Amino acid sequence: MRSLSNILQLGIKELRSLYRDPALLLLILYAFTLSIYTSATATPESPHRATIAVVDEDQSPVSQRIIDAFQLPYFMPPQLIDHGAMDLGMDRGLYTFTLNIPPNYQRDLLAGRNPTIQLNVDATQVSQAFTGAGHIQQIIQAEVTAFVQRYRSATALPIDAVVRTAYNPNLERSWFGAITSVIDQITMLSIILTGAALIREREHGTIEHLLVMPVTPFEIMLAKVWAMGLVVLLASSLALRVVVQQALGVPIQGSVSLFMLGTALHLFATTSIGIFFGTVARSMPQLGLLVIISLIPLMILSGALTPRESMPEILQHIMLAAPTTHFVELAQGILLRGAGLAIVWPQLLALTVIGSLFFVGSLARLRKSLQ
């Protein structure tokens, strides 16, 4: 009972210390509000008022049909220019896209010669270039197909593939981006807060006070783990409700309680990592560098941004030791696909085992640093 009381009181002390640190409070507020919202909506899903110019050397009904297909709000009204103005406009950044419709395009099209249209893209306009190029190709294909079918009989395909998009029928990129951002913020803040709590003790000289008190390194570490983990857990639950569901309109398919359970197990591992970093780093800048070099691989290789199946097989096996790998699979399964306990229990078990190993290793490092 005395040990539990010590853990409780030390944890309350950590919460009071965090309350008196406005920089960390602002970081928590930003990470679980504006950061999630901007991460989910930063990359546009479709072009918006993109500038486009057309060199129409064919002057035919099909070329006019293609030009008329580019309309607001996706594209600005196309500018009809010549070859010289096309190069000059691209160099000056006046046009993000330029189309060059060659002479006799309609005649070659109806003759079945498969003519081509040149599309030039200003790739420095990153937000528009990648999404806009795909939209332009779809627009041209749709208009050309509709035009050709007026002159040719429709050919029946031997197979008619019917595509059904599961879990995200409108392919809203913000749904995936919001969940990924929540996962990243949970991982980052839990490491930073616990590491900063230990460094703050050393910088303020209170770690020496703790060492002369009847408390053990186990109690000190567990107090920091539950206190900082509780802060991140509450902040993530509010972000999930206010930012993800209400502001971004992302429908949560599964049980939020089950996701919170998985988050708590994930926090058990990441807060232990934060304690380990706190024993290695001697100042907050050093802690920040450690977080950067560790967090980026955890985010990229865990499957949050790229499917693990597309990575080299050796990386897939190595990343099974990282808690983020299992947490990403668990979070996406529950929140996006509505997975239940019968599906995600392997991830819960893996997080429990990994968290226990990290806790034991960090505790040994903490005991050694306090000697």
LUMVOTI-441260 format. One record per residue (C-alpha): x, y, z; residue in three letters. Coordinates in Angstrom, 1 decimal. Each point is the difference from the previous one (the first is absolute). Layout:
N
@east:X&north:Y&up:Z&rest:ALA;
...
! end
This chain:
371
@east:0.0&north:0.0&up:0.0&rest:MET;
@east:2.9&north:2.4&up:0.7&rest:ARG;
@east:1.4&north:-0.7&up:-3.4&rest:SER;
@east:-3.3&north:0.7&up:-1.7&rest:LEU;
@east:-0.4&north:3.2&up:2.0&rest:SER;
@east:3.5&north:1.1&up:-1.0&rest:ASN;
@east:-0.8&north:-0.7&up:-3.7&rest:ILE;
@east:-3.2&north:2.0&up:0.2&rest:LEU;
@east:1.5&north:3.0&up:1.8&rest:GLN;
@east:3.0&north:0.1&up:-2.3&rest:LEU;
@east:-2.3&north:-0.2&up:-3.0&rest:GLY;
@east:-2.1&north:2.9&up:1.3&rest:ILE;
@east:3.3&north:1.9&up:0.4&rest:LYS;
@east:0.8&north:-0.6&up:-3.6&rest:GLU;
@east:-3.5&north:1.3&up:-1.0&rest:LEU;
@east:0.6&north:3.2&up:2.0&rest:ARG;
@east:3.4&north:0.5&up:-1.6&rest:SER;
@east:-1.5&north:-0.4&up:-3.4&rest:LEU;
@east:-2.8&north:2.5&up:0.9&rest:TYR;
@east:2.7&north:2.6&up:0.8&rest:ARG;
@east:1.8&north:-0.5&up:-3.3&rest:ASP;
@east:-1.8&north:2.1&up:-2.6&rest:PRO;
@east:2.3&north:-1.1&up:-2.9&rest:ALA;
@east:-1.0&north:-3.6&up:0.4&rest:LEU;
@east:-3.6&north:0.8&up:0.5&rest:LEU;
@east:0.0&north:2.0&up:-3.3&rest:LEU;
@east:1.7&north:-2.9&up:-1.7&rest:LEU;
@east:-2.7&north:-2.4&up:1.2&rest:ILE;
@east:-2.7&north:2.4&up:-1.1&rest:LEU;
@east:1.5&north:0.5&up:-3.4&rest:TYR;
@east:0.9&north:-3.6&up:-0.6&rest:ALA;
@east:-3.6&north:-1.3&up:0.6&rest:PHE;
@east:-1.9&north:2.8&up:-1.7&rest:THR;
@east:1.5&north:2.1&up:-2.8&rest:LEU;
@east:2.8&north:-2.5&up:-0.9&rest:SER;
@east:-2.5&north:-2.8&up:-0.6&rest:ILE;
@east:-2.4&north:2.2&up:-2.0&rest:TYR;
@east:2.8&north:1.4&up:-2.2&rest:THR;
@east:1.6&north:-3.4&up:-0.5&rest:SER;
@east:-3.3&north:-1.5&up:-1.2&rest:ALA;
@east:-0.9&north:2.9&up:-2.3&rest:THR;
@east:3.4&north:1.2&up:-1.2&rest:ALA;
@east:0.1&north:-2.0&up:-3.2&rest:THR;
@east:-3.0&north:0.8&up:-2.2&rest:PRO;
@east:-1.9&north:-2.9&up:-1.3&rest:GLU;
@east:-0.8&north:1.8&up:-3.3&rest:SER;
@east:1.4&north:3.1&up:-1.8&rest:PRO;
@east:-1.5&north:3.4&up:1.0&rest:HIS;
@east:0.1&north:2.9&up:-2.5&rest:ARG;
@east:3.0&north:-1.5&up:-1.7&rest:ALA;
@east:1.3&north:2.1&up:-3.0&rest:THR;
@east:0.1&north:-1.8&up:-3.3&rest:ILE;
@east:0.8&north:1.1&up:-3.6&rest:ALA;
@east:-0.7&north:-1.8&up:-3.2&rest:VAL;
@east:1.8&north:0.0&up:-3.4&rest:VAL;
@east:-2.8&north:-1.1&up:-2.4&rest:ASP;
@east:1.6&north:-0.9&up:-3.3&rest:GLU;
@east:-2.9&north:-2.1&up:-1.1&rest:ASP;
@east:-2.9&north:2.5&up:0.3&rest:GLN;
@east:-2.5&north:-2.8&up:-0.1&rest:SER;
@east:-3.2&north:-0.9&up:1.8&rest:PRO;
@east:1.8&north:-2.5&up:2.2&rest:VAL;
@east:2.7&north:2.4&up:1.0&rest:SER;
@east:-2.6&north:2.7&up:0.9&rest:GLN;
@east:-1.9&north:-2.7&up:2.0&rest:ARG;
@east:3.2&north:-0.7&up:2.0&rest:ILE;
@east:0.6&north:3.7&up:0.6&rest:ILE;
@east:-3.6&north:0.6&up:1.2&rest:ASP;
@east:0.3&north:-2.9&up:2.5&rest:ALA;
@east:2.4&north:2.0&up:2.2&rest:PHE;
@east:-2.2&north:2.0&up:2.3&rest:GLN;
@east:-0.1&north:1.7&up:3.4&rest:LEU;
@east:0.6&north:-0.6&up:2.9&rest:PRO;
@east:2.6&north:-2.7&up:-1.1&rest:TYR;
@east:1.6&north:2.0&up:-2.8&rest:PHE;
@east:0.1&north:3.6&up:-1.1&rest:MET;
@east:-1.4&north:0.7&up:-3.5&rest:PRO;
@east:2.6&north:-1.4&up:-2.4&rest:PRO;
@east:2.2&north:2.6&up:-1.8&rest:GLN;
@east:0.4&north:-0.6&up:-3.7&rest:LEU;
@east:3.7&north:0.6&up:-0.9&rest:ILE;
@east:2.6&north:-0.9&up:-2.5&rest:ASP;
@east:3.3&north:-2.0&up:0.3&rest:HIS;
@east:2.1&north:3.0&up:0.9&rest:GLY;
@east:-2.3&north:1.2&up:2.7&rest:ALA;
@east:-0.2&north:-3.6&up:1.5&rest:MET;
@east:3.7&north:-0.2&up:0.7&rest:ASP;
@east:0.1&north:3.6&up:1.3&rest:LEU;
@east:-3.0&north:-0.4&up:2.2&rest:GLY;
@east:1.3&north:-3.2&up:1.6&rest:MET;
@east:3.4&north:1.6&up:0.6&rest:ASP;
@east:-1.7&north:3.0&up:1.7&rest:ARG;
@east:-2.4&north:-2.2&up:2.0&rest:GLY;
@east:-3.1&north:1.4&up:-1.6&rest:LEU;
@east:-1.4&north:-3.4&up:-0.8&rest:TYR;
@east:0.0&north:-3.2&up:2.1&rest:THR;
@east:-1.1&north:-2.1&up:-2.9&rest:PHE;
@east:0.3&north:0.4&up:-3.8&rest:THR;
@east:-1.6&north:-2.2&up:-2.6&rest:LEU;
@east:1.2&north:-0.4&up:-3.6&rest:ASN;
@east:-2.6&north:-1.4&up:-2.3&rest:ILE;
@east:1.8&north:-1.0&up:-3.2&rest:PRO;
@east:-1.3&north:0.7&up:-3.6&rest:PRO;
@east:-2.4&north:-2.6&up:-1.5&rest:ASN;
@east:-0.7&north:-1.3&up:3.5&rest:TYR;
@east:-3.7&north:-0.7&up:-0.7&rest:GLN;
@east:0.7&north:-1.6&up:-3.4&rest:ARG;
@east:2.6&north:-2.3&up:1.4&rest:ASP;
@east:-2.3&north:-0.8&up:3.0&rest:LEU;
@east:-2.9&north:-1.1&up:-2.3&rest:LEU;
@east:2.4&north:-2.0&up:-2.2&rest:ALA;
@east:1.1&north:-2.0&up:3.0&rest:GLY;
@east:3.6&north:1.2&up:0.0&rest:ARG;
@east:0.1&north:0.7&up:3.8&rest:ASN;
@east:1.4&north:3.6&up:-0.1&rest:PRO;
@east:1.4&north:1.5&up:3.1&rest:THR;
@east:-0.4&north:3.4&up:1.8&rest:ILE;
@east:3.0&north:1.5&up:1.7&rest:GLN;
@east:-0.5&north:1.0&up:3.7&rest:LEU;
@east:2.6&north:2.2&up:1.6&rest:ASN;
@east:-0.1&north:0.4&up:3.8&rest:VAL;
@east:1.8&north:2.5&up:2.2&rest:ASP;
@east:1.1&north:-2.3&up:2.8&rest:ALA;
@east:1.1&north:2.9&up:2.2&rest:THR;
@east:-3.7&north:0.4&up:0.7&rest:GLN;
@east:0.0&north:-3.1&up:2.1&rest:VAL;
@east:-3.5&north:0.2&up:1.5&rest:SER;
@east:-1.6&north:0.3&up:-3.5&rest:GLN;
@east:2.4&north:-1.9&up:-2.2&rest:ALA;
@east:-0.5&north:-3.6&up:1.3&rest:PHE;
@east:-3.8&north:0.2&up:0.4&rest:THR;
@east:-0.6&north:2.2&up:-3.0&rest:GLY;
@east:1.9&north:-2.2&up:-2.5&rest:ALA;
@east:-2.2&north:-3.0&up:0.8&rest:GLY;
@east:-3.2&north:2.1&up:-0.3&rest:HIS;
@east:1.0&north:1.3&up:-3.4&rest:ILE;
@east:0.7&north:-3.4&up:-1.3&rest:GLN;
@east:-3.4&north:-1.2&up:1.2&rest:GLN;
@east:-1.8&north:3.0&up:-1.6&rest:ILE;
@east:1.7&north:-0.5&up:-3.4&rest:ILE;
@east:-0.7&north:-3.7&up:0.1&rest:GLN;
@east:-3.7&north:0.6&up:0.8&rest:ALA;
@east:-0.5&north:2.6&up:-2.6&rest:GLU;
@east:1.8&north:-1.9&up:-2.8&rest:VAL;
@east:-1.9&north:-3.2&up:0.8&rest:THR;
@east:-3.3&north:1.8&up:-0.1&rest:ALA;
@east:0.9&north:1.6&up:-3.3&rest:PHE;
@east:1.2&north:-3.2&up:-1.6&rest:VAL;
@east:-3.1&north:-1.9&up:1.0&rest:GLN;
@east:-2.1&north:2.3&up:-2.2&rest:ARG;
@east:1.8&north:-1.3&up:-3.1&rest:TYR;
@east:0.7&north:-3.6&up:1.0&rest:ARG;
@east:-2.2&north:-2.6&up:1.5&rest:SER;
@east:0.9&north:-0.8&up:3.6&rest:ALA;
@east:2.0&north:-3.2&up:0.4&rest:THR;
@east:-1.1&north:-2.3&up:2.7&rest:ALA;
@east:2.8&north:-1.0&up:2.4&rest:LEU;
@east:0.3&north:-3.7&up:0.7&rest:PRO;
@east:0.3&north:0.8&up:3.7&rest:ILE;
@east:-1.8&north:2.7&up:1.9&rest:ASP;
@east:1.9&north:0.7&up:3.3&rest:ALA;
@east:-2.2&north:1.6&up:2.7&rest:VAL;
@east:2.0&north:1.9&up:2.6&rest:VAL;
@east:-1.3&north:0.4&up:3.5&rest:ARG;
@east:2.1&north:2.2&up:2.3&rest:THR;
@east:-0.2&north:-1.3&up:3.6&rest:ALA;
@east:0.2&north:2.1&up:3.2&rest:TYR;
@east:0.7&north:3.3&up:-1.9&rest:ASN;
@east:-2.4&north:0.0&up:-3.0&rest:PRO;
@east:0.8&north:3.6&up:-1.1&rest:ASN;
@east:3.8&north:-0.5&up:0.4&rest:LEU;
@east:0.2&north:2.9&up:2.4&rest:GLU;
@east:3.7&north:0.5&up:0.7&rest:ARG;
@east:-0.7&north:2.0&up:3.2&rest:SER;
@east:-1.5&north:-3.1&up:1.7&rest:TRP;
@east:3.3&north:-1.9&up:-0.3&rest:PHE;
@east:2.1&north:3.1&up:0.7&rest:GLY;
@east:-1.9&north:0.9&up:3.2&rest:ALA;
@east:0.4&north:-3.5&up:1.5&rest:ILE;
@east:3.7&north:-0.1&up:-1.0&rest:THR;
@east:0.6&north:3.4&up:1.6&rest:SER;
@east:-1.7&north:-1.1&up:3.3&rest:VAL;
@east:2.3&north:-3.0&up:0.1&rest:ILE;
@east:3.1&north:2.2&up:-0.7&rest:ASP;
@east:-0.9&north:2.5&up:2.7&rest:GLN;
@east:-0.7&north:-2.7&up:2.6&rest:ILE;
@east:3.4&north:-1.5&up:-0.6&rest:THR;
@east:1.9&north:3.3&up:-0.1&rest:MET;
@east:-1.6&north:1.7&up:3.0&rest:LEU;
@east:0.3&north:-3.0&up:2.2&rest:SER;
@east:3.8&north:-0.3&up:-0.6&rest:ILE;
@east:0.6&north:3.7&up:0.3&rest:ILE;
@east:-2.1&north:0.5&up:3.2&rest:LEU;
@east:1.6&north:-2.8&up:2.0&rest:THR;
@east:3.5&north:0.8&up:-1.2&rest:GLY;
@east:-0.5&north:3.7&up:0.8&rest:ALA;
@east:-1.4&north:-0.9&up:3.5&rest:ALA;
@east:3.2&north:-1.9&up:0.8&rest:LEU;
@east:2.3&north:2.7&up:-1.4&rest:ILE;
@east:-2.0&north:2.7&up:1.8&rest:ARG;
@east:0.7&north:-1.8&up:3.3&rest:GLU;
@east:3.7&north:0.0&up:-0.7&rest:ARG;
@east:0.1&north:3.6&up:-1.2&rest:GLU;
@east:-1.9&north:1.3&up:3.1&rest:HIS;
@east:1.9&north:-2.2&up:2.4&rest:GLY;
@east:-3.0&north:-1.8&up:1.3&rest:THR;
@east:1.3&north:-3.4&up:-1.0&rest:ILE;
@east:2.4&north:0.2&up:3.0&rest:GLU;
@east:-3.0&north:0.7&up:2.3&rest:HIS;
@east:-1.7&north:-3.1&up:-1.3&rest:LEU;
@east:3.1&north:-2.2&up:0.5&rest:LEU;
@east:0.0&north:0.8&up:3.8&rest:VAL;
@east:-3.7&north:-0.7&up:0.3&rest:MET;
@east:-1.3&north:-3.6&up:0.7&rest:PRO;
@east:-0.9&north:-0.6&up:-3.6&rest:VAL;
@east:1.5&north:-2.4&up:-2.5&rest:THR;
@east:1.0&north:0.5&up:-3.7&rest:PRO;
@east:-2.9&north:-2.3&up:-0.8&rest:PHE;
@east:-2.5&north:2.4&up:1.7&rest:GLU;
@east:1.6&north:3.0&up:-1.6&rest:ILE;
@east:-0.2&north:-1.4&up:-3.5&rest:MET;
@east:-3.5&north:-1.5&up:0.4&rest:LEU;
@east:-1.3&north:3.4&up:1.3&rest:ALA;
@east:1.3&north:1.8&up:-3.1&rest:LYS;
@east:-1.4&north:-2.7&up:-2.3&rest:VAL;
@east:-3.5&north:0.1&up:1.4&rest:TRP;
@east:-0.1&north:3.8&up:0.3&rest:ALA;
@east:1.3&north:0.9&up:-3.4&rest:MET;
@east:-1.9&north:-2.9&up:-1.6&rest:GLY;
@east:-3.2&north:1.2&up:1.5&rest:LEU;
@east:0.5&north:3.5&up:-1.4&rest:VAL;
@east:0.6&north:-1.4&up:-3.5&rest:VAL;
@east:-2.9&north:-2.4&up:0.3&rest:LEU;
@east:-2.5&north:2.7&up:1.0&rest:LEU;
@east:1.3&north:2.4&up:-2.7&rest:ALA;
@east:-0.2&north:-2.7&up:-2.7&rest:SER;
@east:-3.6&north:-0.9&up:1.0&rest:SER;
@east:-1.1&north:3.7&up:-0.2&rest:LEU;
@east:1.8&north:0.4&up:-3.3&rest:ALA;
@east:-1.7&north:-3.1&up:-1.4&rest:LEU;
@east:-3.4&north:1.3&up:1.0&rest:ARG;
@east:0.4&north:3.8&up:-0.7&rest:VAL;
@east:2.5&north:0.2&up:-2.9&rest:VAL;
@east:-0.3&north:-3.4&up:-1.8&rest:VAL;
@east:-3.7&north:-0.6&up:0.3&rest:GLN;
@east:-1.5&north:3.5&up:0.2&rest:GLN;
@east:2.4&north:2.3&up:-1.8&rest:ALA;
@east:1.1&north:-2.4&up:-2.7&rest:LEU;
@east:-3.1&north:-2.2&up:-0.2&rest:GLY;
@east:1.8&north:-3.3&up:0.2&rest:VAL;
@east:-2.4&north:-2.8&up:0.9&rest:PRO;
@east:1.4&north:-2.3&up:2.7&rest:ILE;
@east:-1.0&north:-3.5&up:-0.9&rest:GLN;
@east:1.1&north:-2.0&up:3.1&rest:GLY;
@east:0.1&north:0.2&up:3.7&rest:SER;
@east:1.7&north:3.1&up:1.4&rest:VAL;
@east:0.4&north:-1.7&up:3.4&rest:SER;
@east:1.9&north:-2.9&up:-1.7&rest:LEU;
@east:2.2&north:2.6&up:-1.8&rest:PHE;
@east:0.7&north:1.7&up:3.4&rest:MET;
@east:1.0&north:-3.3&up:1.4&rest:LEU;
@east:2.5&north:-0.5&up:-2.8&rest:GLY;
@east:1.2&north:3.6&up:0.4&rest:THR;
@east:0.6&north:-0.6&up:3.7&rest:ALA;
@east:2.2&north:-3.1&up:-0.8&rest:LEU;
@east:1.8&north:2.0&up:-2.7&rest:HIS;
@east:0.6&north:2.8&up:2.5&rest:LEU;
@east:1.5&north:-2.5&up:2.4&rest:PHE;
@east:2.7&north:-0.7&up:-2.6&rest:ALA;
@east:0.6&north:3.5&up:-1.3&rest:THR;
@east:0.1&north:1.6&up:3.4&rest:THR;
@east:2.7&north:-2.6&up:1.0&rest:SER;
@east:1.9&north:1.1&up:-3.1&rest:ILE;
@east:-0.3&north:3.6&up:1.2&rest:GLY;
@east:1.5&north:-1.0&up:3.4&rest:ILE;
@east:2.9&north:-1.7&up:-1.8&rest:PHE;
@east:0.6&north:3.1&up:-2.1&rest:PHE;
@east:-0.2&north:2.1&up:3.1&rest:GLY;
@east:2.8&north:-1.9&up:1.6&rest:THR;
@east:2.2&north:0.3&up:-3.1&rest:VAL;
@east:-0.6&north:3.7&up:-0.8&rest:ALA;
@east:1.4&north:2.6&up:2.3&rest:ARG;
@east:-2.1&north:2.9&up:-1.3&rest:SER;
@east:-3.2&north:0.7&up:-1.9&rest:MET;
@east:1.8&north:0.7&up:-3.3&rest:PRO;
@east:1.6&north:-3.4&up:0.2&rest:GLN;
@east:-3.3&north:-1.6&up:0.8&rest:LEU;
@east:-1.5&north:1.7&up:-3.1&rest:GLY;
@east:2.8&north:-1.4&up:-2.2&rest:LEU;
@east:-0.6&north:-3.5&up:1.4&rest:LEU;
@east:-3.7&north:0.3&up:-0.7&rest:VAL;
@east:0.5&north:1.1&up:-3.5&rest:ILE;
@east:2.4&north:-2.8&up:-1.0&rest:ILE;
@east:-2.2&north:-2.6&up:1.5&rest:SER;
@east:-3.5&north:1.3&up:-0.8&rest:LEU;
@east:0.5&north:0.4&up:-3.7&rest:ILE;
@east:0.9&north:-3.7&up:-0.6&rest:PRO;
@east:-2.8&north:-1.1&up:2.3&rest:LEU;
@east:-2.5&north:2.1&up:-2.1&rest:MET;
@east:1.3&north:-1.0&up:-3.4&rest:ILE;
@east:0.7&north:-3.7&up:0.6&rest:LEU;
@east:-3.0&north:-0.9&up:2.2&rest:SER;
@east:-2.5&north:0.0&up:-2.8&rest:GLY;
@east:-1.7&north:3.3&up:0.8&rest:ALA;
@east:1.1&north:1.6&up:-3.3&rest:LEU;
@east:0.9&north:-2.9&up:-2.2&rest:THR;
@east:-1.3&north:-3.6&up:0.2&rest:PRO;
@east:2.4&north:-2.3&up:1.7&rest:ARG;
@east:-0.5&north:-2.6&up:-2.8&rest:GLU;
@east:1.8&north:2.4&up:-2.4&rest:SER;
@east:3.1&north:0.2&up:2.2&rest:MET;
@east:3.0&north:-2.4&up:-0.1&rest:PRO;
@east:-0.7&north:-3.2&up:1.9&rest:GLU;
@east:2.8&north:0.5&up:2.4&rest:ILE;
@east:-1.4&north:3.4&up:1.0&rest:LEU;
@east:-3.4&north:-1.6&up:0.6&rest:GLN;
@east:1.5&north:-2.4&up:2.5&rest:HIS;
@east:2.1&north:2.6&up:1.7&rest:ILE;
@east:-2.9&north:2.4&up:0.5&rest:MET;
@east:-2.0&north:-2.7&up:1.8&rest:LEU;
@east:2.1&north:1.1&up:3.0&rest:ALA;
@east:-1.4&north:3.5&up:-0.2&rest:ALA;
@east:-3.2&north:0.8&up:1.9&rest:PRO;
@east:-1.2&north:2.4&up:-2.8&rest:THR;
@east:-0.2&north:-2.9&up:-2.5&rest:THR;
@east:-2.7&north:-1.7&up:2.1&rest:HIS;
@east:-1.7&north:3.2&up:1.1&rest:PHE;
@east:-0.4&north:1.2&up:-3.6&rest:VAL;
@east:-1.6&north:-3.3&up:-1.0&rest:GLU;
@east:-2.2&north:0.0&up:3.1&rest:LEU;
@east:-1.1&north:3.7&up:-0.4&rest:ALA;
@east:-0.8&north:-0.3&up:-3.7&rest:GLN;
@east:-1.8&north:-3.3&up:0.5&rest:GLY;
@east:-2.2&north:1.4&up:2.8&rest:ILE;
@east:-0.7&north:3.5&up:-1.1&rest:LEU;
@east:-0.2&north:-0.5&up:-3.8&rest:LEU;
@east:-1.1&north:-3.6&up:-0.5&rest:ARG;
@east:-2.0&north:-0.6&up:3.2&rest:GLY;
@east:2.2&north:-2.9&up:1.2&rest:ALA;
@east:-0.9&north:-1.6&up:3.4&rest:GLY;
@east:1.9&north:-1.7&up:2.7&rest:LEU;
@east:-0.1&north:-3.3&up:-1.8&rest:ALA;
@east:2.1&north:1.6&up:-2.8&rest:ILE;
@east:2.4&north:2.4&up:1.8&rest:VAL;
@east:0.9&north:-2.2&up:3.0&rest:TRP;
@east:3.4&north:-1.0&up:-1.6&rest:PRO;
@east:0.9&north:3.7&up:-0.1&rest:GLN;
@east:-1.1&north:0.6&up:3.6&rest:LEU;
@east:2.1&north:-3.0&up:1.1&rest:LEU;
@east:3.0&north:1.2&up:-2.0&rest:ALA;
@east:-0.3&north:3.5&up:1.5&rest:LEU;
@east:-0.1&north:-1.5&up:3.5&rest:THR;
@east:3.1&north:-2.1&up:-0.5&rest:VAL;
@east:2.0&north:2.8&up:-1.7&rest:ILE;
@east:-1.1&north:2.5&up:2.6&rest:GLY;
@east:1.1&north:-2.3&up:2.8&rest:SER;
@east:3.4&north:-0.5&up:-1.6&rest:LEU;
@east:0.5&north:3.8&up:-0.6&rest:PHE;
@east:-1.0&north:0.7&up:3.6&rest:PHE;
@east:2.4&north:-2.5&up:1.5&rest:VAL;
@east:2.9&north:1.3&up:-2.2&rest:GLY;
@east:-0.8&north:3.6&up:0.8&rest:SER;
@east:-0.3&north:-0.8&up:3.7&rest:LEU;
@east:3.5&north:-1.6&up:0.0&rest:ALA;
@east:1.4&north:3.0&up:-1.8&rest:ARG;
@east:-1.7&north:2.4&up:2.5&rest:LEU;
@east:1.4&north:-1.9&up:3.0&rest:ARG;
@east:3.5&north:0.2&up:-1.5&rest:LYS;
@east:-0.3&north:3.7&up:-0.7&rest:SER;
@east:-1.1&north:0.8&up:3.5&rest:LEU;
@east:2.9&north:-1.8&up:1.7&rest:GLN;
! end
